[in-house]
């Protein structure tokens, strides 16, 4: 039985010990720190962002970081637990080392006897080099991403060892540290420091400004108030759906002292944390609470600590857009103690594969899913355990882009419970990689045993989260030897096909197991066979069930994971594990490899766990906030800072800005216009010198990315496509400037986000040109109910003005798609995309608006006939005004006399006086651009203020407005008078216009 965490309110300081520092060094004296937290986060909070990298770069082979605090307790055995500490670490209590660990991912669970009274607790983080690793056997291949060969042995996040923008080493207790008093150790053993209690630390004399007040429990309050509810350990609770579609909640009561009176387990539905549209909302009152009482004698007779509670006809948890994110609260009460947890009921499987149906395809609750989303890069570039509000804001922003999945890659650190709870509530499926990267994993028994221990703890911790649907053996572990030219028998280490799948299943997780990302169908099949064999053993009756629930007991204590033989590799492989049309791929055909947008279809992509890597510039107001100018490359002071933030891979002589530039040329500069439009008559080439200045180039890059992301996702989402999932690299940029993220480093949307949103929203409309086969409009409906709506098609001509709209009734099945041929919608054929090229182009653009039965806009898209480029485009005569949307919302209504391309809003970045006049950099002249906040740090770019819930943000952008058409762009957040005054509307190739109040 455990009590309150004595470290919950502890005040920590962080000190650095290094032979090169002086005695008065600030870091030697200590700075405030947070637990959970990391060294880089503490440095950022105490010294500022600009100081972090310089401090970390100064770390030497003898540098030690130490977290310190003092607590006052009654003494006795205390259980210390942590999800993880990076990486080589020691726990020191009352001056005596009591625990050491050399893995950032291995959980801590030990019992230490504290002396009564005040006691110092220190957590020391030592250099990686302080623990030697074997030099042989040598790695069979090397990775260009990671230069340190010893890291294949070390269980540490690789992100800090890879030269990516904003990447920093993870150091410290990212997984927190808790210490609770216990009556006895779970394993019967205790650790007692030999020294007596110390009144003070030698480095923390009372006069030091960093001295810490001791933390003492309030005995009076504890005696007067009933024991508060505390969380159940994540690994102690499970929810599953049986074959007859009933639910079962299993709770491990090992953490609770079940007295003679027994304990009560209550399971009751919660109201979904996030409101769903009316068409998919499920009322929690449809389900009921279920309670079971279990006695200690009953548990003892069954020989188990697990109790199972049946839940008839449970309300299911669905991915965002497909239904409600229904969760249940589980409460366990024994005497004065209460523990709680949240669970959700859902099923997830991988569809069977054969010669016709290849690749990974997921079904959730029996329904096929097109998974789309991003690779997660963390909510805070400096912290793993980011502020929970910041995590939720960023995840919500991804969800609002239509994302249904986020993937935590094997090169990063594992995420916190705050992250996984938010994904549960937001309906974001989680693909979790084991922390393995493109290095040769050692075939060493001790190393493999340590990895299994780590994976078991990870899978058990995530098993209670309905959002966890995939667990993968790592990032590019199979791809690395393939691309390094190694023999086929070296492509797949046993640890991927055997150890990880068996351990995930043994931990009780029902997630789909992928050996590594990417991998082949054959690898998926072998891993699935291992998982099924383990689960067959674990399906034997266990736990305490009701009268109809079957026999009790636990037959799994002696379970040994199976070791099926790996299929022998043929002398000549029939395919590569990195093929796009097989298994899981990392697809960069559109992106780094510069192929046409049609390549996403012709390559037959099945499931792209990474894709669409571009250097994505932030919106203009954020660029001004970070660099003090619209055109960082045009100034000597800002050029270096901009280039430092460009997305790039180590060792490459190019950056992903070159990738973005390739598509700018294809869409706007080269002779061939939109390469996927199959134009019979190409547009004129545009001279290179016509693009004057970095600001103009950024404008074209944003338009290009909005177009590429929308078209690519629309092609993949089409029912004609074999693709069943695509994740963008990545969720957010990790440094100021043009990183990989669909969100910038502040968490604000980029042009890529807007393009993705149009094609990925739960209810969406998108044009997918088919060349000579016309101009289809795809209408998607992820909701659980059939959608009856009207598709309104409007065509603009090159002569100016628009033709009368054509209304087409559409019926879109639940979780389905309908396709309408826009070129045939009026009963005749119109060459709307100029695919045949008979004479001069007649049509300029087509818009499709999806309306519900009340005339409300559900979705909208517009297509530029013949591609997005317009030579010598005329001023569209843009005008914009603020309008009310609903009872308390705001939007900007935009109209144009001509065709306005890639229209977006410039909203002010939060500053002391949003909308206040400011001087243009280097000129002294007043500019009417949106006010921004920038700290002058010389030539170093700084992060604009992180996006907050109240900050205004446009919910749509980079849209095309036809002549005479009125398009309303919703604006979220707090829209004050100063925000409205500072906002501008801009279209490609035109000057921004102010947004009027009437």
Protein Blocks (a to p, Z undefined) as FASTA:
>chain_A
ZZddfklmpccddddddfkbcfklmklnopcddddddfklmmmmmnojklmmmmmmmpcf
kbccddddddddebdjdddddfbdcfbdcddeehiafbdcfbfkbccdddddddehjddd
ddddddfklpccdfbdcdfbdcfkbmblklmmpccdfklmpccehiacdedjfnopaddd
dfbdfklpacddfbdcdfbdfklcfklmkbccdddddfklmmmpccddddddfklpccdd
dfkopacddddfklpccdfkopaddddddddfbdcdfklcccfklpccddddddfklmmm
nopabdcdddehiacdddehiaccddddddddehjbccdddddddddddddddfklgcjd
ddeehiacdddddddebjbfkbmblcfklmmmmmmmmmmnopabdcddfkbccddfklmm
mmmmnopacdddddddfbdcdfbfklmmmmmmmmmmmmmmmmmpmklmbdcebehklmmm
mmnopafklmpgfklmmmmmmmmmmnopabdcdfbacddfklmmmmmmmmmmmmmmmmpc
edjddfknopeddfklmpccdddddddddfbdcbdfkbfkgcjaddfkbojkopafklmm
mnopabdcbghiacddddfklmmmmnopablmlpfklmmmmmmmpccdehiabdfklmmm
mmmmmmmmmmblcfklopabdcddddfklmgcjklmmmmmmmmmmmmmmmmmmmmmpmkb
mbfbdcdddfbdcbecjdfbfbdfkopacfklmmmmmmmgmbdcddddehjnojaddddd
fbfbdcddddddddddfkgpjdddddddddddehiacdddfklmnopacdfkomnopaja
fbfbdcdddddfkopafbdcdddehijbdghiacehiadddddehjkbccdddddfbdce
hiacddddddfbghiacddehklpacfbdcdddddehjaccddddddfklccdfbehiac
dehiacddddedjddfklmmmpccddehiacddddfZZ
